[in-house]
Amino acid sequence: LARQLKQLAQQQTVTLYTLFLTAFQILLHRYTGQPEIWIGTPASIARRDPQLANLVGYLANTVVLRATIDDPAHTSFNDLLSKNRETVREAIEYSAYPFILLVKTLQPKRDLGYSPLFQASLDLKQADFLPRTIGDLTASQLMFPQMEGQFDVILGIMEGEQLECRIYYSSD
């Protein structure tokens, strides 16, 4: 199945991430009936700033991806996939724009019990992290338990030869 999904993504000229994003948006739309689906996702911050060039660590920002499914009867998977190809490309282009400034600019109605712009998240990670050695320094991956209920629902995908998918959700 993982191989077939990767082939489908390649045939549609999208990333595997974009394929999963589209499927997740359709799933959420079908369960909620909402015409707009906003999904947050971690995005690596490009190290364009010279001050960050030599910094070691994981620099990430949250990017919000929006899909509109006004008329499900006339919105095909391929149509949404095509729109998401452009949405993801633009999100990568603007991934360094701080999430907190986006919230400040949009000024959404706030409820301290929820993330201000999205309640669903998608996170795709590569499973092939190998210990790396740089000079006398060896880096290895530490596995931390996932904080359950951080958002209403999180689709976490670990990509390797196989795809491991987990759904985390707030029991509230």
Backbone torsions as a table, in degrees:
resi	resn	phi	psi	omega
1	LEU	NA	-41.8	179.3
2	ALA	-60.5	-44.0	179.8
3	ARG	-63.2	-41.6	179.7
4	GLN	-65.4	-39.7	178.1
5	LEU	-65.5	-40.9	177.6
6	LYS	-64.5	-38.6	177.1
7	GLN	-66.1	-41.6	178.4
8	LEU	-61.5	-44.5	178.0
9	ALA	-59.7	-43.7	179.4
10	GLN	-64.7	-42.3	178.5
11	GLN	-62.6	-35.8	-178.3
12	GLN	-88.2	2.3	-177.6
13	THR	52.8	47.7	174.5
14	VAL	-131.1	166.2	174.9
15	THR	-81.2	163.3	175.5
16	LEU	-61.8	-35.2	177.4
17	TYR	-58.7	-47.1	-178.5
18	THR	-63.8	-36.7	177.2
19	LEU	-62.9	-47.6	178.5
20	PHE	-66.3	-39.4	177.9
21	LEU	-57.0	-47.4	-178.7
22	THR	-63.0	-45.6	179.1
23	ALA	-63.4	-40.6	179.8
24	PHE	-65.9	-41.2	178.4
25	GLN	-62.6	-42.9	179.7
26	ILE	-66.0	-42.0	177.7
27	LEU	-59.8	-47.4	179.8
28	LEU	-64.9	-38.4	178.0
29	HIS	-62.3	-43.8	-178.6
30	ARG	-65.9	-35.1	179.1
31	TYR	-77.9	-33.7	-174.0
32	THR	-101.0	-25.4	-175.3
33	GLY	74.7	3.2	-179.4
34	GLN	-75.4	135.3	-179.2
35	PRO	-76.1	-20.5	177.3
36	GLU	-115.8	127.7	178.8
37	ILE	-118.0	120.0	179.2
38	TRP	-110.1	123.6	-179.1
39	ILE	-123.7	128.8	175.9
40	GLY	-90.9	148.0	179.8
41	THR	-149.6	142.7	176.4
42	PRO	-72.5	140.0	178.6
43	ALA	-130.8	134.3	177.4
44	SER	-68.2	134.6	178.7
45	ILE	-85.8	122.5	177.8
46	ALA	-61.1	140.4	-177.4
47	ARG	-88.8	56.2	178.8
48	ARG	-74.9	-29.2	-179.3
49	ASP	-74.4	122.0	-178.8
50	PRO	-56.6	-27.3	179.2
51	GLN	-68.7	-22.3	-178.3
52	LEU	-98.9	-8.4	-172.4
53	ALA	-56.4	-40.2	-176.6
54	ASN	-101.1	8.0	-179.2
55	LEU	-77.0	131.7	178.5
56	VAL	-94.4	134.9	176.0
57	GLY	139.1	177.0	-177.4
58	TYR	-94.1	110.7	178.7
59	LEU	-106.0	112.8	-176.6
60	ALA	-134.7	156.7	177.1
61	ASN	-133.6	160.2	175.8
62	THR	-96.3	130.9	177.4
63	VAL	-114.3	140.9	179.3
64	VAL	-109.2	126.9	-179.6
65	LEU	-111.7	127.0	-175.7
66	ARG	-114.7	136.8	174.1
67	ALA	-125.7	140.8	176.1
68	THR	-113.6	124.1	177.9
69	ILE	-123.2	80.4	-176.4
70	ASP	-69.7	-46.2	-175.2
71	ASP	-127.4	90.6	-176.4
72	PRO	-57.0	-29.0	179.8
73	ALA	-66.5	-24.9	-177.8
74	HIS	-116.9	11.5	176.1
75	THR	-110.9	108.5	-179.7
76	SER	-86.6	162.8	176.1
77	PHE	-57.0	-44.3	-178.1
78	ASN	-65.2	-35.3	177.2
79	ASP	-63.2	-48.3	-179.6
80	LEU	-66.3	-37.9	178.0
81	LEU	-61.2	-42.0	178.4
82	SER	-64.0	-43.4	177.3
83	LYS	-63.5	-40.3	-178.6
84	ASN	-68.1	-28.1	176.1
85	ARG	-55.9	-46.1	179.7
86	GLU	-72.4	-41.4	179.9
87	THR	-59.3	-45.1	-179.2
88	VAL	-67.9	-40.8	178.1
89	ARG	-59.1	-45.7	179.0
90	GLU	-66.3	-38.1	179.4
91	ALA	-62.4	-39.8	178.0
92	ILE	-64.7	-41.9	-179.1
93	GLU	-60.4	-37.2	-176.7
94	TYR	-106.5	18.4	-173.8
95	SER	-64.9	-18.9	-179.9
96	ALA	-82.7	-8.9	179.4
97	TYR	-70.2	119.3	-173.9
98	PRO	-60.4	133.6	-179.7
99	PHE	-56.5	-41.1	-177.5
100	ILE	-63.8	-33.6	176.6
101	LEU	-72.2	-34.1	175.8
102	LEU	-61.8	-45.2	178.6
103	VAL	-62.4	-43.3	-179.3
104	LYS	-63.5	-39.1	179.9
105	THR	-69.5	-44.7	-176.5
106	LEU	-78.6	-24.9	-179.8
107	GLN	45.6	59.7	178.2
108	PRO	-70.1	160.5	174.1
109	LYS	-62.1	128.4	-172.8
110	ARG	-102.8	141.3	171.4
111	ASP	-137.2	118.4	-174.3
112	LEU	-62.8	-12.5	178.4
113	GLY	-83.6	-5.8	-175.8
114	TYR	-134.8	153.7	170.5
115	SER	-63.5	141.3	-170.7
116	PRO	-67.1	-27.0	-175.0
117	LEU	-118.7	-17.4	-177.4
118	PHE	-152.5	154.2	175.7
119	GLN	-123.3	3.6	177.3
120	ALA	-125.2	144.6	-177.7
121	SER	-136.4	148.0	177.0
122	LEU	-126.2	129.1	-178.5
123	ASP	-135.1	114.0	178.1
124	LEU	-110.7	123.7	-179.3
125	LYS	-123.7	152.0	175.4
126	GLN	-83.2	135.5	-177.7
127	ALA	-88.6	-4.6	-171.5
128	ASP	-93.4	33.6	177.9
129	PHE	-70.1	122.3	177.6
130	LEU	-111.9	148.1	174.8
131	PRO	-54.9	136.4	-177.8
132	ARG	-118.4	141.5	179.0
133	THR	-118.0	129.0	176.5
134	ILE	-128.4	105.4	-175.5
135	GLY	62.8	-125.8	179.0
136	ASP	-89.1	-0.2	-175.3
137	LEU	-98.5	128.4	175.2
138	THR	-115.6	126.7	178.9
139	ALA	-106.7	136.7	175.6
140	SER	-138.3	161.1	-176.0
141	GLN	-81.7	135.9	173.2
142	LEU	-108.5	131.0	179.7
143	MET	-95.6	121.4	176.8
144	PHE	-108.9	145.5	178.1
145	PRO	-65.0	142.5	178.3
146	GLN	-70.4	133.7	176.6
147	MET	-77.9	106.4	-178.9
148	GLU	-67.1	144.3	173.5
149	GLY	77.3	14.8	178.5
150	GLN	-61.6	-36.7	174.4
151	PHE	-130.1	176.5	177.7
152	ASP	-61.3	-43.0	179.6
153	VAL	-151.4	138.9	176.9
154	ILE	-128.2	128.8	171.0
155	LEU	-101.6	112.1	178.7
156	GLY	-105.9	128.7	-177.8
157	ILE	-126.1	129.8	175.6
158	MET	-109.3	117.4	-176.3
159	GLU	-100.2	125.7	174.0
160	GLY	-148.9	-143.7	173.0
161	GLU	-62.8	-34.7	174.8
162	GLN	-110.2	167.4	174.7
163	LEU	-111.9	124.6	176.1
164	GLU	-108.4	116.5	-178.2
165	CYS	-113.6	136.0	177.4
166	ARG	-134.5	143.0	175.2
167	ILE	-112.9	124.4	175.3
168	TYR	-108.2	143.5	-178.4
169	TYR	-149.9	156.7	175.0
170	SER	-82.1	123.9	-179.1
171	SER	-70.4	-13.3	175.6
172	ASP	-73.1	NA	NA
